[in-house]
Amino acid sequence: MIFQVSKIKQDVRVCIDQNVSSAPLVNDDDMDMLTLQDVIGSKILEAVELVHKAAPYWMLELGHNFSHNDGDDDSRRTIYWKGVGDTCGYLLLPDDFMRLVVFEMSDWERPVYEAISTDGPMYRRQHSRVKALRGTAQRPVVALGVKPEGKTLEFWSCKSRNATVTRAVYIPFPVVDANNGVDISERCYEAVVYMCAGLTMMSCGEGERAKNLMDLAKTLL
């Protein structure tokens, strides 16, 4: 859902009991001194990123898909199979990919919501010559990696190479769009407001208030 930056700033100011947008952070005659409003604005994207990374998958919106059959970039929907006759592979991810929400192949018995780390023992098992040690259609595994072509999502494994992608949803890095809006999962919005308020108070040297506000944000997830 798109929330206007002006609304986010207003809600954050209310959250920290500050309603005078022109109040300077310190007493200074320098007209370039940041106002509280400016500091809030500078913390919005950081707050959205922190909350979206920490939120459970069911709180995240499903509007961002990769591997669609539309668009101009064919490479973004191509499955690259590994090895001759193998049924594991990878897809290229969008450049703005931040977090996986869900991924599923057509012959899997369940979707995957969490990607494994590429530096852990579970990832090394996926490259075993013993296929039973890898992810299967009953217990699939995915990992986020990087190749010369870009960010990738590796998956193990399908029953056959006839499998197709049925669900591929991600959360992008937050940006302010051309209409001065920010895409925030609706269920996460309140947590974003509290997190932004906490980050703002941290910048203002209000460490205790900042901690209390950020802790409140975490309880909302």
Disulfide bonds with the S-S distance in Angstrom:
none
